Amino acid sequence: MTRVGNTEKKTYKKEWRNEMDCERCFNSVNGIHTVSMFNTDTICMSCKRRERQHPDYESARKAESDAVKMGDMNFPGIGCPKDLQC
Ligand SMILES: [Zn+2]
């Protein structure tokens, strides 16, 4: 099953470092971090705030919740919009 492979890859990627940095702006997350709605990046709260204000946030949120309803718990997101990437 390909999904197992994806999960393993994801777990590996998410192996916590002692000093967590935001995967989008590379600033220290200062102990508070969340996961992007657009992809699987671990991001800081200021990046999350920027996401929430993005016009595509609602569709990303909907795509994620639709995927979960379909039983896909590893939905990778719709992809980070170019204008949110630093
Ligand atoms: Zn950030």
PDB file of the backbone (N, CA, C, O) and the ligand in Angstrom, with CONECT records:
HET     ZN  A 101       1
ATOM      1  N   MET A   1       0.835  -1.218   0.000  1.00  0.00           N
ATOM      2  CA  MET A   1       0.000   0.000   0.000  1.00  0.00           C
ATOM      3  C   MET A   1       0.859   1.253   0.000  1.00  0.00           C
ATOM      4  O   MET A   1       1.766   1.404   0.818  1.00  0.00           O
ATOM      5  N   THR A   2       0.564   2.125  -0.907  1.00  0.00           N
ATOM      6  CA  THR A   2       1.379   3.335  -1.004  1.00  0.00           C
ATOM      7  C   THR A   2       1.197   4.222   0.228  1.00  0.00           C
ATOM      8  O   THR A   2       2.103   4.962   0.612  1.00  0.00           O
ATOM      9  N   ARG A   3       0.016   4.138   0.842  1.00  0.00           N
ATOM     10  CA  ARG A   3      -0.246   5.039   1.964  1.00  0.00           C
ATOM     11  C   ARG A   3       0.723   4.798   3.123  1.00  0.00           C
ATOM     12  O   ARG A   3       1.137   5.740   3.798  1.00  0.00           O
ATOM     13  N   VAL A   4       1.082   3.537   3.347  1.00  0.00           N
ATOM     14  CA  VAL A   4       2.025   3.224   4.411  1.00  0.00           C
ATOM     15  C   VAL A   4       3.350   3.936   4.142  1.00  0.00           C
ATOM     16  O   VAL A   4       3.957   4.519   5.040  1.00  0.00           O
ATOM     17  N   GLY A   5       3.775   3.872   2.890  1.00  0.00           N
ATOM     18  CA  GLY A   5       5.010   4.554   2.516  1.00  0.00           C
ATOM     19  C   GLY A   5       4.933   6.039   2.792  1.00  0.00           C
ATOM     20  O   GLY A   5       5.877   6.637   3.311  1.00  0.00           O
ATOM     21  N   ASN A   6       3.805   6.632   2.443  1.00  0.00           N
ATOM     22  CA  ASN A   6       3.637   8.061   2.685  1.00  0.00           C
ATOM     23  C   ASN A   6       3.716   8.385   4.167  1.00  0.00           C
ATOM     24  O   ASN A   6       4.350   9.359   4.572  1.00  0.00           O
ATOM     25  N   THR A   7       3.060   7.550   4.972  1.00  0.00           N
ATOM     26  CA  THR A   7       3.028   7.800   6.408  1.00  0.00           C
ATOM     27  C   THR A   7       4.443   7.730   6.982  1.00  0.00           C
ATOM     28  O   THR A   7       4.844   8.561   7.797  1.00  0.00           O
ATOM     29  N   GLU A   8       5.182   6.722   6.536  1.00  0.00           N
ATOM     30  CA  GLU A   8       6.544   6.590   7.052  1.00  0.00           C
ATOM     31  C   GLU A   8       7.385   7.807   6.693  1.00  0.00           C
ATOM     32  O   GLU A   8       8.149   8.324   7.509  1.00  0.00           O
ATOM     33  N   LYS A   9       7.225   8.245   5.463  1.00  0.00           N
ATOM     34  CA  LYS A   9       7.977   9.400   5.003  1.00  0.00           C
ATOM     35  C   LYS A   9       7.607  10.625   5.836  1.00  0.00           C
ATOM     36  O   LYS A   9       8.470  11.408   6.232  1.00  0.00           O
ATOM     37  N   LYS A  10       6.309  10.776   6.092  1.00  0.00           N
ATOM     38  CA  LYS A  10       5.825  11.914   6.835  1.00  0.00           C
ATOM     39  C   LYS A  10       6.361  11.882   8.268  1.00  0.00           C
ATOM     40  O   LYS A  10       6.808  12.896   8.803  1.00  0.00           O
ATOM     41  N   THR A  11       6.307  10.693   8.874  1.00  0.00           N
ATOM     42  CA  THR A  11       6.790  10.561  10.248  1.00  0.00           C
ATOM     43  C   THR A  11       8.268  10.941  10.316  1.00  0.00           C
ATOM     44  O   THR A  11       8.715  11.628  11.234  1.00  0.00           O
ATOM     45  N   TYR A  12       8.998  10.475   9.326  1.00  0.00           N
ATOM     46  CA  TYR A  12      10.416  10.790   9.294  1.00  0.00           C
ATOM     47  C   TYR A  12      10.621  12.295   9.197  1.00  0.00           C
ATOM     48  O   TYR A  12      11.452  12.870   9.900  1.00  0.00           O
ATOM     49  N   LYS A  13       9.856  12.916   8.323  1.00  0.00           N
ATOM     50  CA  LYS A  13       9.987  14.352   8.123  1.00  0.00           C
ATOM     51  C   LYS A  13       9.631  15.117   9.400  1.00  0.00           C
ATOM     52  O   LYS A  13      10.215  16.158   9.701  1.00  0.00           O
ATOM     53  N   LYS A  14       8.654  14.577  10.147  1.00  0.00           N
ATOM     54  CA  LYS A  14       8.158  15.288  11.318  1.00  0.00           C
ATOM     55  C   LYS A  14       8.910  14.937  12.590  1.00  0.00           C
ATOM     56  O   LYS A  14       8.503  15.330  13.684  1.00  0.00           O
ATOM     57  N   GLU A  15       9.992  14.209  12.454  1.00  0.00           N
ATOM     58  CA  GLU A  15      10.764  13.870  13.645  1.00  0.00           C
ATOM     59  C   GLU A  15      11.185  15.169  14.337  1.00  0.00           C
ATOM     60  O   GLU A  15      11.890  15.994  13.756  1.00  0.00           O
ATOM     61  N   TRP A  16      10.747  15.335  15.575  1.00  0.00           N
ATOM     62  CA  TRP A  16      10.918  16.630  16.233  1.00  0.00           C
ATOM     63  C   TRP A  16      12.383  16.892  16.572  1.00  0.00           C
ATOM     64  O   TRP A  16      13.093  16.034  17.099  1.00  0.00           O
ATOM     65  N   ARG A  17      12.785  18.061  16.262  1.00  0.00           N
ATOM     66  CA  ARG A  17      14.094  18.523  16.720  1.00  0.00           C
ATOM     67  C   ARG A  17      13.872  19.257  18.035  1.00  0.00           C
ATOM     68  O   ARG A  17      12.749  19.659  18.338  1.00  0.00           O
ATOM     69  N   ASN A  18      14.913  19.433  18.805  1.00  0.00           N
ATOM     70  CA  ASN A  18      14.759  20.175  20.051  1.00  0.00           C
ATOM     71  C   ASN A  18      14.386  21.622  19.768  1.00  0.00           C
ATOM     72  O   ASN A  18      13.498  22.191  20.404  1.00  0.00           O
ATOM     73  N   GLU A  19      15.072  22.195  18.817  1.00  0.00           N
ATOM     74  CA  GLU A  19      14.746  23.552  18.423  1.00  0.00           C
ATOM     75  C   GLU A  19      13.890  23.482  17.170  1.00  0.00           C
ATOM     76  O   GLU A  19      14.404  23.247  16.076  1.00  0.00           O
ATOM     77  N   MET A  20      12.605  23.680  17.320  1.00  0.00           N
ATOM     78  CA  MET A  20      11.727  23.636  16.166  1.00  0.00           C
ATOM     79  C   MET A  20      11.783  24.967  15.423  1.00  0.00           C
ATOM     80  O   MET A  20      11.711  26.040  16.023  1.00  0.00           O
ATOM     81  N   ASP A  21      11.909  24.871  14.133  1.00  0.00           N
ATOM     82  CA  ASP A  21      11.811  26.068  13.315  1.00  0.00           C
ATOM     83  C   ASP A  21      10.585  25.950  12.423  1.00  0.00           C
ATOM     84  O   ASP A  21      10.176  24.857  12.032  1.00  0.00           O
ATOM     85  N   CYS A  22      10.028  27.074  12.121  1.00  0.00           N
ATOM     86  CA  CYS A  22       8.916  27.108  11.180  1.00  0.00           C
ATOM     87  C   CYS A  22       9.427  26.637   9.811  1.00  0.00           C
ATOM     88  O   CYS A  22      10.474  27.090   9.351  1.00  0.00           O
ATOM     89  N   GLU A  23       8.696  25.741   9.172  1.00  0.00           N
ATOM     90  CA  GLU A  23       9.152  25.218   7.888  1.00  0.00           C
ATOM     91  C   GLU A  23       8.870  26.202   6.744  1.00  0.00           C
ATOM     92  O   GLU A  23       9.272  25.966   5.604  1.00  0.00           O
ATOM     93  N   ARG A  24       8.201  27.265   7.047  1.00  0.00           N
ATOM     94  CA  ARG A  24       7.891  28.226   5.987  1.00  0.00           C
ATOM     95  C   ARG A  24       8.728  29.487   6.081  1.00  0.00           C
ATOM     96  O   ARG A  24       9.261  29.947   5.071  1.00  0.00           O
ATOM     97  N   CYS A  25       8.855  30.054   7.267  1.00  0.00           N
ATOM     98  CA  CYS A  25       9.638  31.289   7.384  1.00  0.00           C
ATOM     99  C   CYS A  25      10.969  31.044   8.095  1.00  0.00           C
ATOM    100  O   CYS A  25      11.815  31.935   8.168  1.00  0.00           O
ATOM    101  N   PHE A  26      11.150  29.802   8.630  1.00  0.00           N
ATOM    102  CA  PHE A  26      12.406  29.375   9.266  1.00  0.00           C
ATOM    103  C   PHE A  26      12.739  30.146  10.533  1.00  0.00           C
ATOM    104  O   PHE A  26      13.871  30.086  11.013  1.00  0.00           O
ATOM    105  N   ASN A  27      11.777  30.862  11.078  1.00  0.00           N
ATOM    106  CA  ASN A  27      11.972  31.444  12.394  1.00  0.00           C
ATOM    107  C   ASN A  27      11.694  30.384  13.448  1.00  0.00           C
ATOM    108  O   ASN A  27      10.996  29.407  13.175  1.00  0.00           O
ATOM    109  N   SER A  28      12.225  30.564  14.636  1.00  0.00           N
ATOM    110  CA  SER A  28      11.903  29.656  15.733  1.00  0.00           C
ATOM    111  C   SER A  28      10.419  29.793  16.057  1.00  0.00           C
ATOM    112  O   SER A  28       9.871  30.895  16.066  1.00  0.00           O
ATOM    113  N   VAL A  29       9.781  28.659  16.323  1.00  0.00           N
ATOM    114  CA  VAL A  29       8.348  28.725  16.616  1.00  0.00           C
ATOM    115  C   VAL A  29       8.082  29.027  18.090  1.00  0.00           C
ATOM    116  O   VAL A  29       6.926  29.183  18.485  1.00  0.00           O
ATOM    117  N   ASN A  30       9.130  29.113  18.908  1.00  0.00           N
ATOM    118  CA  ASN A  30       8.983  29.444  20.320  1.00  0.00           C
ATOM    119  C   ASN A  30       8.016  28.507  21.047  1.00  0.00           C
ATOM    120  O   ASN A  30       7.238  28.939  21.898  1.00  0.00           O
ATOM    121  N   GLY A  31       8.074  27.255  20.707  1.00  0.00           N
ATOM    122  CA  GLY A  31       7.274  26.265  21.431  1.00  0.00           C
ATOM    123  C   GLY A  31       5.833  26.154  20.973  1.00  0.00           C
ATOM    124  O   GLY A  31       5.138  25.205  21.336  1.00  0.00           O
ATOM    125  N   ILE A  32       5.376  27.108  20.185  1.00  0.00           N
ATOM    126  CA  ILE A  32       3.990  27.032  19.702  1.00  0.00           C
ATOM    127  C   ILE A  32       4.004  26.858  18.198  1.00  0.00           C
ATOM    128  O   ILE A  32       4.489  27.726  17.472  1.00  0.00           O
ATOM    129  N   HIS A  33       3.481  25.755  17.734  1.00  0.00           N
ATOM    130  CA  HIS A  33       3.465  25.543  16.300  1.00  0.00           C
ATOM    131  C   HIS A  33       2.201  24.820  15.907  1.00  0.00           C
ATOM    132  O   HIS A  33       1.522  24.221  16.741  1.00  0.00           O
ATOM    133  N   THR A  34       1.899  24.881  14.655  1.00  0.00           N
ATOM    134  CA  THR A  34       0.709  24.227  14.139  1.00  0.00           C
ATOM    135  C   THR A  34       1.037  23.698  12.756  1.00  0.00           C
ATOM    136  O   THR A  34       2.141  23.900  12.250  1.00  0.00           O
ATOM    137  N   VAL A  35       0.082  23.027  12.154  1.00  0.00           N
ATOM    138  CA  VAL A  35       0.323  22.463  10.836  1.00  0.00           C
ATOM    139  C   VAL A  35      -0.456  23.270   9.816  1.00  0.00           C
ATOM    140  O   VAL A  35      -1.602  23.660  10.038  1.00  0.00           O
ATOM    141  N   SER A  36       0.196  23.507   8.706  1.00  0.00           N
ATOM    142  CA  SER A  36      -0.429  24.263   7.637  1.00  0.00           C
ATOM    143  C   SER A  36      -1.702  23.593   7.145  1.00  0.00           C
ATOM    144  O   SER A  36      -1.801  22.366   7.136  1.00  0.00           O
ATOM    145  N   MET A  37      -2.677  24.401   6.737  1.00  0.00           N
ATOM    146  CA  MET A  37      -3.882  23.859   6.136  1.00  0.00           C
ATOM    147  C   MET A  37      -3.640  23.550   4.652  1.00  0.00           C
ATOM    148  O   MET A  37      -4.377  22.772   4.046  1.00  0.00           O
ATOM    149  N   PHE A  38      -2.618  24.156   4.085  1.00  0.00           N
ATOM    150  CA  PHE A  38      -2.376  23.999   2.648  1.00  0.00           C
ATOM    151  C   PHE A  38      -1.485  22.804   2.327  1.00  0.00           C
ATOM    152  O   PHE A  38      -1.629  22.180   1.275  1.00  0.00           O
ATOM    153  N   ASN A  39      -0.569  22.490   3.233  1.00  0.00           N
ATOM    154  CA  ASN A  39       0.294  21.325   3.027  1.00  0.00           C
ATOM    155  C   ASN A  39       0.688  20.765   4.391  1.00  0.00           C
ATOM    156  O   ASN A  39       0.039  21.073   5.391  1.00  0.00           O
ATOM    157  N   THR A  40       1.729  19.956   4.448  1.00  0.00           N
ATOM    158  CA  THR A  40       2.053  19.292   5.709  1.00  0.00           C
ATOM    159  C   THR A  40       3.162  20.017   6.472  1.00  0.00           C
ATOM    160  O   THR A  40       3.757  19.440   7.383  1.00  0.00           O
ATOM    161  N   ASP A  41       3.443  21.249   6.123  1.00  0.00           N
ATOM    162  CA  ASP A  41       4.471  21.997   6.831  1.00  0.00           C
ATOM    163  C   ASP A  41       4.067  22.271   8.287  1.00  0.00           C
ATOM    164  O   ASP A  41       2.901  22.530   8.585  1.00  0.00           O
ATOM    165  N   THR A  42       5.031  22.210   9.157  1.00  0.00           N
ATOM    166  CA  THR A  42       4.841  22.683  10.526  1.00  0.00           C
ATOM    167  C   THR A  42       5.224  24.149  10.541  1.00  0.00           C
ATOM    168  O   THR A  42       6.347  24.511  10.190  1.00  0.00           O
ATOM    169  N   ILE A  43       4.300  24.977  10.942  1.00  0.00           N
ATOM    170  CA  ILE A  43       4.509  26.423  10.795  1.00  0.00           C
ATOM    171  C   ILE A  43       4.257  27.151  12.115  1.00  0.00           C
ATOM    172  O   ILE A  43       3.622  26.626  13.030  1.00  0.00           O
ATOM    173  N   CYS A  44       4.773  28.362  12.178  1.00  0.00           N
ATOM    174  CA  CYS A  44       4.583  29.176  13.373  1.00  0.00           C
ATOM    175  C   CYS A  44       3.224  29.868  13.311  1.00  0.00           C
ATOM    176  O   CYS A  44       2.541  29.834  12.287  1.00  0.00           O
ATOM    177  N   MET A  45       2.852  30.482  14.399  1.00  0.00           N
ATOM    178  CA  MET A  45       1.527  31.072  14.472  1.00  0.00           C
ATOM    179  C   MET A  45       1.372  32.295  13.563  1.00  0.00           C
ATOM    180  O   MET A  45       0.265  32.590  13.113  1.00  0.00           O
ATOM    181  N   SER A  46       2.460  33.003  13.290  1.00  0.00           N
ATOM    182  CA  SER A  46       2.306  34.165  12.407  1.00  0.00           C
ATOM    183  C   SER A  46       2.103  33.699  10.958  1.00  0.00           C
ATOM    184  O   SER A  46       1.384  34.342  10.194  1.00  0.00           O
ATOM    185  N   CYS A  47       2.743  32.573  10.580  1.00  0.00           N
ATOM    186  CA  CYS A  47       2.465  32.016   9.253  1.00  0.00           C
ATOM    187  C   CYS A  47       1.027  31.509   9.184  1.00  0.00           C
ATOM    188  O   CYS A  47       0.362  31.636   8.156  1.00  0.00           O
ATOM    189  N   LYS A  48       0.552  30.932  10.294  1.00  0.00           N
ATOM    190  CA  LYS A  48      -0.826  30.445  10.343  1.00  0.00           C
ATOM    191  C   LYS A  48      -1.800  31.607  10.168  1.00  0.00           C
ATOM    192  O   LYS A  48      -2.826  31.482   9.500  1.00  0.00           O
ATOM    193  N   ARG A  49      -1.460  32.733  10.779  1.00  0.00           N
ATOM    194  CA  ARG A  49      -2.309  33.913  10.651  1.00  0.00           C
ATOM    195  C   ARG A  49      -2.381  34.357   9.194  1.00  0.00           C
ATOM    196  O   ARG A  49      -3.444  34.719   8.691  1.00  0.00           O
ATOM    197  N   ARG A  50      -1.235  34.321   8.533  1.00  0.00           N
ATOM    198  CA  ARG A  50      -1.205  34.694   7.116  1.00  0.00           C
ATOM    199  C   ARG A  50      -2.055  33.733   6.290  1.00  0.00           C
ATOM    200  O   ARG A  50      -2.751  34.140   5.360  1.00  0.00           O
ATOM    201  N   GLU A  51      -1.984  32.441   6.649  1.00  0.00           N
ATOM    202  CA  GLU A  51      -2.801  31.444   5.940  1.00  0.00           C
ATOM    203  C   GLU A  51      -4.279  31.756   6.075  1.00  0.00           C
ATOM    204  O   GLU A  51      -5.030  31.722   5.100  1.00  0.00           O
ATOM    205  N   ARG A  52      -4.681  32.059   7.291  1.00  0.00           N
ATOM    206  CA  ARG A  52      -6.098  32.285   7.557  1.00  0.00           C
ATOM    207  C   ARG A  52      -6.632  33.450   6.744  1.00  0.00           C
ATOM    208  O   ARG A  52      -7.812  33.497   6.398  1.00  0.00           O
ATOM    209  N   GLN A  53      -5.741  34.392   6.442  1.00  0.00           N
ATOM    210  CA  GLN A  53      -6.190  35.573   5.696  1.00  0.00           C
ATOM    211  C   GLN A  53      -6.134  35.358   4.190  1.00  0.00           C
ATOM    212  O   GLN A  53      -6.571  36.208   3.415  1.00  0.00           O
ATOM    213  N   HIS A  54      -5.594  34.219   3.784  1.00  0.00           N
ATOM    214  CA  HIS A  54      -5.459  33.968   2.353  1.00  0.00           C
ATOM    215  C   HIS A  54      -6.810  33.594   1.746  1.00  0.00           C
ATOM    216  O   HIS A  54      -7.571  32.834   2.345  1.00  0.00           O
ATOM    217  N   PRO A  55      -7.112  34.130   0.550  1.00  0.00           N
ATOM    218  CA  PRO A  55      -8.400  33.830  -0.093  1.00  0.00           C
ATOM    219  C   PRO A  55      -8.631  32.339  -0.355  1.00  0.00           C
ATOM    220  O   PRO A  55      -9.776  31.901  -0.461  1.00  0.00           O
ATOM    221  N   ASP A  56      -7.555  31.558  -0.460  1.00  0.00           N
ATOM    222  CA  ASP A  56      -7.719  30.122  -0.721  1.00  0.00           C
ATOM    223  C   ASP A  56      -7.870  29.292   0.547  1.00  0.00           C
ATOM    224  O   ASP A  56      -8.022  28.073   0.480  1.00  0.00           O
ATOM    225  N   TYR A  57      -7.827  29.960   1.719  1.00  0.00           N
ATOM    226  CA  TYR A  57      -7.835  29.206   2.967  1.00  0.00           C
ATOM    227  C   TYR A  57      -9.106  28.371   3.107  1.00  0.00           C
ATOM    228  O   TYR A  57      -9.056  27.211   3.517  1.00  0.00           O
ATOM    229  N   GLU A  58     -10.247  28.973   2.763  1.00  0.00           N
ATOM    230  CA  GLU A  58     -11.514  28.262   2.900  1.00  0.00           C
ATOM    231  C   GLU A  58     -11.545  27.000   2.043  1.00  0.00           C
ATOM    232  O   GLU A  58     -11.999  25.950   2.497  1.00  0.00           O
ATOM    233  N   SER A  59     -11.063  27.101   0.800  1.00  0.00           N
ATOM    234  CA  SER A  59     -11.093  25.925  -0.062  1.00  0.00           C
ATOM    235  C   SER A  59     -10.092  24.873   0.413  1.00  0.00           C
ATOM    236  O   SER A  59     -10.331  23.674   0.267  1.00  0.00           O
ATOM    237  N   ALA A  60      -8.975  25.321   0.978  1.00  0.00           N
ATOM    238  CA  ALA A  60      -8.019  24.370   1.542  1.00  0.00           C
ATOM    239  C   ALA A  60      -8.644  23.646   2.726  1.00  0.00           C
ATOM    240  O   ALA A  60      -8.494  22.434   2.882  1.00  0.00           O
ATOM    241  N   ARG A  61      -9.345  24.405   3.553  1.00  0.00           N
ATOM    242  CA  ARG A  61      -9.995  23.839   4.733  1.00  0.00           C
ATOM    243  C   ARG A  61     -11.066  22.835   4.321  1.00  0.00           C
ATOM    244  O   ARG A  61     -11.198  21.762   4.909  1.00  0.00           O
ATOM    245  N   LYS A  62     -11.833  23.217   3.286  1.00  0.00           N
ATOM    246  CA  LYS A  62     -12.905  22.349   2.809  1.00  0.00           C
ATOM    247  C   LYS A  62     -12.334  21.068   2.197  1.00  0.00           C
ATOM    248  O   LYS A  62     -12.845  19.975   2.441  1.00  0.00           O
ATOM    249  N   ALA A  63     -11.279  21.209   1.406  1.00  0.00           N
ATOM    250  CA  ALA A  63     -10.656  20.038   0.783  1.00  0.00           C
ATOM    251  C   ALA A  63     -10.146  19.079   1.843  1.00  0.00           C
ATOM    252  O   ALA A  63     -10.274  17.861   1.711  1.00  0.00           O
ATOM    253  N   GLU A  64      -9.569  19.637   2.888  1.00  0.00           N
ATOM    254  CA  GLU A  64      -9.064  18.809   3.982  1.00  0.00           C
ATOM    255  C   GLU A  64     -10.205  18.085   4.686  1.00  0.00           C
ATOM    256  O   GLU A  64     -10.106  16.888   4.954  1.00  0.00           O
ATOM    257  N   SER A  65     -11.281  18.795   4.988  1.00  0.00           N
ATOM    258  CA  SER A  65     -12.373  18.156   5.727  1.00  0.00           C
ATOM    259  C   SER A  65     -13.095  17.142   4.841  1.00  0.00           C
ATOM    260  O   SER A  65     -13.572  16.121   5.337  1.00  0.00           O
ATOM    261  N   ASP A  66     -13.181  17.411   3.536  1.00  0.00           N
ATOM    262  CA  ASP A  66     -13.755  16.430   2.611  1.00  0.00           C
ATOM    263  C   ASP A  66     -12.908  15.160   2.584  1.00  0.00           C
ATOM    264  O   ASP A  66     -13.440  14.050   2.584  1.00  0.00           O
ATOM    265  N   ALA A  67     -11.589  15.334   2.561  1.00  0.00           N
ATOM    266  CA  ALA A  67     -10.685  14.183   2.511  1.00  0.00           C
ATOM    267  C   ALA A  67     -10.828  13.337   3.766  1.00  0.00           C
ATOM    268  O   ALA A  67     -10.849  12.108   3.698  1.00  0.00           O
ATOM    269  N   VAL A  68     -10.927  14.009   4.921  1.00  0.00           N
ATOM    270  CA  VAL A  68     -11.088  13.283   6.181  1.00  0.00           C
ATOM    271  C   VAL A  68     -12.408  12.516   6.173  1.00  0.00           C
ATOM    272  O   VAL A  68     -12.469  11.377   6.634  1.00  0.00           O
ATOM    273  N   LYS A  69     -13.465  13.142   5.647  1.00  0.00           N
ATOM    274  CA  LYS A  69     -14.760  12.462   5.544  1.00  0.00           C
ATOM    275  C   LYS A  69     -14.660  11.219   4.673  1.00  0.00           C
ATOM    276  O   LYS A  69     -15.344  10.224   4.914  1.00  0.00           O
ATOM    277  N   MET A  70     -13.804  11.282   3.659  1.00  0.00           N
ATOM    278  CA  MET A  70     -13.616  10.136   2.769  1.00  0.00           C
ATOM    279  C   MET A  70     -12.686   9.095   3.397  1.00  0.00           C
ATOM    280  O   MET A  70     -12.430   8.048   2.803  1.00  0.00           O
ATOM    281  N   GLY A  71     -12.188   9.383   4.584  1.00  0.00           N
ATOM    282  CA  GLY A  71     -11.337   8.429   5.285  1.00  0.00           C
ATOM    283  C   GLY A  71      -9.852   8.642   5.023  1.00  0.00           C
ATOM    284  O   GLY A  71      -9.023   7.844   5.459  1.00  0.00           O
ATOM    285  N   ASP A  72      -9.518   9.703   4.321  1.00  0.00           N
ATOM    286  CA  ASP A  72      -8.103   9.964   4.046  1.00  0.00           C
ATOM    287  C   ASP A  72      -7.526  10.838   5.158  1.00  0.00           C
ATOM    288  O   ASP A  72      -7.663  12.061   5.136  1.00  0.00           O
ATOM    289  N   MET A  73      -6.887  10.199   6.118  1.00  0.00           N
ATOM    290  CA  MET A  73      -6.356  10.952   7.250  1.00  0.00           C
ATOM    291  C   MET A  73      -4.980  11.547   6.948  1.00  0.00           C
ATOM    292  O   MET A  73      -4.428  12.304   7.747  1.00  0.00           O
ATOM    293  N   ASN A  74      -4.446  11.197   5.801  1.00  0.00           N
ATOM    294  CA  ASN A  74      -3.116  11.699   5.443  1.00  0.00           C
ATOM    295  C   ASN A  74      -3.175  12.664   4.268  1.00  0.00           C
ATOM    296  O   ASN A  74      -2.237  12.771   3.478  1.00  0.00           O
ATOM    297  N   PHE A  75      -4.287  13.355   4.175  1.00  0.00           N
ATOM    298  CA  PHE A  75      -4.431  14.304   3.067  1.00  0.00           C
ATOM    299  C   PHE A  75      -3.296  15.326   3.116  1.00  0.00           C
ATOM    300  O   PHE A  75      -3.100  16.002   4.126  1.00  0.00           O
ATOM    301  N   PRO A  76      -2.554  15.431   2.018  1.00  0.00           N
ATOM    302  CA  PRO A  76      -1.364  16.299   2.043  1.00  0.00           C
ATOM    303  C   PRO A  76      -1.684  17.784   1.863  1.00  0.00           C
ATOM    304  O   PRO A  76      -0.784  18.622   1.926  1.00  0.00           O
ATOM    305  N   GLY A  77      -2.954  18.116   1.640  1.00  0.00           N
ATOM    306  CA  GLY A  77      -3.305  19.509   1.416  1.00  0.00           C
ATOM    307  C   GLY A  77      -3.335  19.845  -0.065  1.00  0.00           C
ATOM    308  O   GLY A  77      -2.895  19.059  -0.903  1.00  0.00           O
ATOM    309  N   ILE A  78      -3.854  21.011  -0.372  1.00  0.00           N
ATOM    310  CA  ILE A  78      -3.993  21.402  -1.782  1.00  0.00           C
ATOM    311  C   ILE A  78      -2.716  22.050  -2.304  1.00  0.00           C
ATOM    312  O   ILE A  78      -2.619  22.371  -3.488  1.00  0.00           O
ATOM    313  N   GLY A  79      -1.751  22.241  -1.437  1.00  0.00           N
ATOM    314  CA  GLY A  79      -0.506  22.888  -1.853  1.00  0.00           C
ATOM    315  C   GLY A  79      -0.484  24.327  -1.385  1.00  0.00           C
ATOM    316  O   GLY A  79      -1.500  25.022  -1.413  1.00  0.00           O
ATOM    317  N   CYS A  80       0.674  24.760  -0.959  1.00  0.00           N
ATOM    318  CA  CYS A  80       0.799  26.118  -0.443  1.00  0.00           C
ATOM    319  C   CYS A  80       0.769  27.125  -1.585  1.00  0.00           C
ATOM    320  O   CYS A  80       1.542  27.005  -2.536  1.00  0.00           O
ATOM    321  N   PRO A  81      -0.112  28.112  -1.501  1.00  0.00           N
ATOM    322  CA  PRO A  81      -0.133  29.146  -2.540  1.00  0.00           C
ATOM    323  C   PRO A  81       1.211  29.868  -2.635  1.00  0.00           C
ATOM    324  O   PRO A  81       1.884  30.078  -1.626  1.00  0.00           O
ATOM    325  N   LYS A  82       1.589  30.239  -3.840  1.00  0.00           N
ATOM    326  CA  LYS A  82       2.896  30.870  -4.062  1.00  0.00           C
ATOM    327  C   LYS A  82       3.093  32.115  -3.210  1.00  0.00           C
ATOM    328  O   LYS A  82       4.194  32.379  -2.726  1.00  0.00           O
ATOM    329  N   ASP A  83       2.041  32.863  -3.033  1.00  0.00           N
ATOM    330  CA  ASP A  83       2.204  34.130  -2.313  1.00  0.00           C
ATOM    331  C   ASP A  83       2.278  33.948  -0.800  1.00  0.00           C
ATOM    332  O   ASP A  83       2.445  34.926  -0.071  1.00  0.00           O
ATOM    333  N   LEU A  84       2.158  32.709  -0.316  1.00  0.00           N
ATOM    334  CA  LEU A  84       2.364  32.464   1.110  1.00  0.00           C
ATOM    335  C   LEU A  84       3.766  31.967   1.400  1.00  0.00           C
ATOM    336  O   LEU A  84       4.205  31.954   2.550  1.00  0.00           O
ATOM    337  N   GLN A  85       4.472  31.556   0.349  1.00  0.00           N
ATOM    338  CA  GLN A  85       5.822  31.032   0.565  1.00  0.00           C
ATOM    339  C   GLN A  85       6.805  32.183   0.656  1.00  0.00           C
ATOM    340  O   GLN A  85       6.757  33.139  -0.118  1.00  0.00           O
ATOM    341  N   CYS A  86       7.703  32.057   1.631  1.00  0.00           N
ATOM    342  CA  CYS A  86       8.672  33.143   1.806  1.00  0.00           C
ATOM    343  C   CYS A  86       9.840  32.978   0.830  1.00  0.00           C
ATOM    344  O   CYS A  86      10.760  33.796   0.825  1.00  0.00           O
TER     345      CYS A  86
HETATM  346 ZN    ZN A 101       6.596  30.919  10.107  1.00  0.00          ZN2+
END
